């Protein structure tokens, strides 16, 4: 009896009227507008907190920052990611996809978040990000040879100095705070915006999914406004986009993104505690041979992932 009820429910969902999807341009414009609006809310909230706490809202972080200054900047970054990415992306998807079918809320289906990925797929996704590290660093070495305008150079130096200050972690509380702000929030928020909204909408407009993923990765990298790392960030964005497209599961690129950012946070914490000899703040030069091996490993892991993902059933 329960099986019959389940079958009837599935048939009802399949045959349920489905509203037409919104126009791609409208969704993308709404995402940009909401990102600006939500960023403004985050800035106002941060300014209000600074006023009440007696802090300097225009504080700039340097490598020799005090612990109090680091916690203040963590609050600022946390609010920025929460509102600009996670907040704006969630509102965009809810507005356009909350009622596209008449039987149930369908925005989780749009984002593909209802089902947890298998452990094999999840670990292979993380492995893909791990084996891409030499290639990404090699791309950074190339990117650093490209001359930038003086304005961009100044912005890069300021961002680098702020990151050095933020990665000064004296205790486990600062480590876990950085993992939350630098790894978890960006993994959720940026994947929601750049893969969940931008990439999926571009794939509706661009017939070739590889081109759509490339364009999405360019947008992802450019949105960070750190052009010394444009090429490596674009490669990371493309790999994360491929994971989303291939696995058809939002949580796989989220895990890969978290691993990539979290690995850098943990690595720097271990170096500060003299548990590692690798200083990630210094430039690391990667020979082209290592980059070539990394490309091969990326290809091999993508093949493995492709073999673990069940094919979509063909519609008849």
C-alpha positions in Angstrom: 0.0 0.0 0.0 2.8 2.4 0.9 4.6 1.5 -2.4 1.4 2.4 -4.3 1.1 5.7 -2.5 4.8 6.5 -3.3 4.2 5.7 -7.0 1.1 7.8 -7.2 3.0 10.7 -5.6 5.9 10.4 -8.1 3.4 10.3 -11.0 1.7 13.4 -9.6 5.0 15.2 -9.4 6.0 14.3 -12.9 2.6 15.2 -14.4 2.2 18.4 -12.3 2.0 21.7 -14.3 5.4 23.4 -14.5 5.6 27.1 -14.9 8.0 28.5 -17.6 11.4 29.3 -16.3 12.3 33.0 -15.8 14.4 34.8 -18.4 18.1 34.3 -18.0 18.8 38.1 -18.3 16.2 38.9 -15.6 17.7 36.3 -13.1 21.3 37.6 -13.6 20.3 41.2 -13.4 18.4 40.5 -10.2 21.4 38.6 -8.8 23.7 41.6 -9.4 21.1 44.0 -8.0 20.5 41.9 -4.9 24.2 41.5 -4.4 24.7 45.3 -4.3 21.6 45.8 -2.1 22.6 43.0 0.4 26.2 44.2 0.5 24.9 47.6 1.5 22.9 46.1 4.3 26.0 44.2 5.5 28.0 47.4 5.5 25.4 49.3 7.4 25.1 46.6 10.0 28.9 46.5 10.4 29.0 50.3 10.8 26.3 50.2 13.4 28.1 47.5 15.4 31.4 49.5 15.2 29.6 52.6 16.4 28.0 50.8 19.3 31.3 49.1 20.2 33.4 52.2 19.8 35.5 50.7 16.9 37.0 52.4 13.9 34.8 51.2 11.0 37.5 52.2 8.5 40.1 49.9 10.1 42.7 48.5 7.7 44.4 45.2 8.7 48.2 44.8 8.5 50.4 41.9 9.2 51.2 43.2 12.7 47.6 43.7 13.7 46.5 43.0 17.2 44.1 40.2 18.1 41.3 42.7 18.7 41.8 44.2 15.2 41.8 40.7 13.7 38.5 39.8 15.3 37.0 43.1 14.1 38.0 42.3 10.5 36.7 38.8 10.8 33.3 40.2 11.7 33.5 42.5 8.7 34.4 39.7 6.3 31.8 37.4 7.8 29.0 39.9 7.4 30.2 40.7 3.8 30.1 37.1 2.8 26.8 36.4 4.6 24.9 39.2 3.0 26.7 39.7 -0.4 26.8 36.1 -1.5 24.8 33.7 0.8 22.0 36.2 1.3 21.7 37.6 -2.2 22.0 34.2 -3.8 19.4 32.6 -1.6 16.9 35.5 -2.2 17.5 35.3 -6.0 16.9 31.5 -6.2 13.9 31.8 -3.8 12.3 34.6 -5.9 12.5 32.8 -9.2 12.3 29.1 -8.3 10.3 28.8 -5.2 7.0 28.0 -7.0 8.0 26.8 -10.5 5.9 23.7 -9.9 2.6 23.5 -8.2 3.2 20.4 -6.1 6.2 21.4 -3.9 8.8 24.1 -3.4 11.3 23.5 -6.2 14.2 25.8 -5.5 16.1 22.9 -3.7 15.6 20.9 -7.0 17.0 23.8 -9.0 20.1 24.0 -6.8 20.3 20.2 -6.6 20.7 20.1 -2.8 18.1 17.6 -1.7 20.3 14.6 -2.0 23.6 14.1 -0.2 26.4 12.9 -2.6 28.0 9.6 -2.0 31.3 9.5 0.0 33.1 8.3 -3.1 31.9 11.2 -5.2 32.6 13.7 -2.4 36.2 12.4 -1.7 36.9 12.3 -5.5 35.8 16.0 -5.7 38.2 16.9 -2.9 40.9 14.9 -4.6 40.4 16.8 -7.8 41.0 20.1 -6.0 44.1 18.6 -4.3 45.8 17.3 -7.5 45.1 20.6 -9.2 47.3 22.6 -6.6 50.6 22.5 -8.6 48.7 23.6 -11.8 47.0 26.4 -9.9 50.3 27.6 -8.3 52.0 27.4 -11.7 49.2 29.6 -13.2 49.8 32.0 -10.3 53.5 32.1 -11.2 52.6 33.0 -14.8 50.0 35.6 -13.7 52.5 37.3 -11.5 54.7 38.0 -14.6 51.9 40.0 -16.2 52.3 43.7 -15.6 49.4 45.4 -13.8 48.4 49.0 -13.6 49.7 50.8 -10.5 46.2 51.1 -9.1 45.8 47.3 -9.3 49.2 46.8 -7.7 48.3 49.0 -4.8 45.1 47.1 -4.2 46.9 43.8 -4.5 49.4 44.8 -1.8 46.7 46.0 0.5 44.8 42.7 0.1 47.9 40.7 0.6 48.8 42.7 3.8 45.3 42.2 5.2 45.4 38.5 4.5 48.7 38.2 6.3 47.2 39.9 9.3 44.1 37.7 9.2 46.1 34.5 9.1 48.0 35.4 12.3 46.4 32.8 14.5 47.5 32.5 18.1 45.0 29.9 19.3 42.4 27.4 18.1 39.6 29.9 18.4 41.2 32.1 15.7 41.8 29.0 13.6 38.2 27.8 13.7 37.0 31.4 13.1 39.2 31.7 10.0 37.9 28.3 8.8 34.4 29.6 9.2 34.9 33.0 7.5 37.6 32.1 4.9 36.5 28.6 4.0 32.9 27.7 5.0 31.1 31.0 4.2 32.8 31.5 0.8 32.2 27.8 0.0 28.5 28.1 0.5 27.9 31.7 -0.6 30.2 31.8 -3.7 29.1 28.4 -4.9 25.5 29.5 -4.5 26.0 32.7 -6.6 28.6 31.6 -9.2 27.6 28.0 -9.7 24.0 27.9 -8.5 22.9 31.1 -10.2 25.4 32.3 -12.8 26.6 29.0 -14.2 23.2 27.4 -14.3 21.6 30.5 -16.0 24.5 30.7 -18.5 23.9 27.0 -19.4 20.3 27.8 -20.2 21.5 30.5 -22.7 24.8 28.9 -24.0 24.4 25.6 -25.8 27.9 24.4 -25.1 28.3 23.6 -21.3 32.0 24.0 -21.5 31.7 27.5 -22.8 29.2 28.3 -20.1 31.6 27.0 -17.4 34.4 29.0 -18.9 32.4 32.2 -18.9 31.2 31.5 -15.3 34.8 30.9 -14.1 35.9 34.2 -15.7 33.1 36.0 -13.9 34.0 34.2 -10.6 37.6 35.2 -10.8 36.9 38.8 -11.9 34.4 39.3 -9.1 37.2 39.0 -6.5 39.0 42.1 -7.9 42.4 40.5 -7.3 43.9 40.4 -10.7 47.3 39.0 -9.7 45.5 35.8 -9.0 43.1 35.9 -11.9 44.3 32.9 -13.8 44.6 30.5 -10.9 41.2 31.5 -9.5 39.7 31.1 -13.0 41.1 27.5 -13.1 39.6 26.8 -9.6 36.3 28.2 -10.7 36.3 26.1 -13.8 37.0 22.9 -11.8 34.3 23.7 -9.3 31.9 24.4 -12.1 32.7 21.1 -13.7 32.1 19.3 -10.5 28.7 20.9 -10.2 27.8 20.1 -13.8 29.1 16.6 -13.8 27.8 15.4 -10.4 24.6 17.4 -10.5 25.0 18.0 -6.8 25.6 21.3 -5.1 27.4 19.8 -2.1 30.3 18.4 -4.1 31.7 21.8 -5.3 31.0 23.2 -1.8 33.2 20.5 -0.3 35.9 21.2 -2.9 35.8 24.9 -2.3 35.9 24.4 1.5 38.9 22.1 1.1 40.8 24.5 -1.1 40.4 27.5 1.2 40.6 25.5 4.4 43.8 23.8 3.4 45.5 27.2 3.2 44.2 28.3 6.6 45.3 25.1 8.3 48.6 25.1 6.5 49.4 28.6 7.7 48.3 27.8 11.3 50.6 24.8 11.3 53.5 26.9 10.0 52.9 29.5 12.8 53.0 26.7 15.4 56.3 25.3 13.9 54.5 22.1 12.8 55.1 22.7 9.1 58.1 24.2 7.2 55.9 25.5 4.3 55.1 29.2 4.5 52.1 29.7 2.2 52.6 33.5 2.4 55.8 33.3 0.4 55.9 32.8 -3.3 56.2 29.2 -4.3 57.7 28.4 -7.7 56.4 25.3 -9.4 58.4 23.8 -12.3 56.4 23.2 -15.5 57.0 19.5 -15.2 55.0 19.4 -11.9 52.2 21.5 -13.6 52.1 18.9 -16.5 51.8 16.1 -14.0 49.1 18.0 -12.3 47.2 18.3 -15.5 47.4 14.6 -16.1 46.2 13.9 -12.5 43.3 16.3 -13.0 42.3 14.5 -16.2 42.6 11.1 -14.4 40.5 12.1 -11.5 37.8 13.6 -13.7 37.7 10.3 -15.5 37.2 8.5 -12.2 34.4 10.9 -11.2 32.7 10.4 -14.6 32.7 6.6 -14.0 31.1 7.0 -10.5 28.2 9.2 -11.7 25.2 7.4 -12.9 24.0 8.6 -16.3 20.7 10.5 -16.6 18.0 8.2 -17.8 17.0 9.0 -21.4 13.5 10.5 -21.8 11.2 8.6 -24.0 
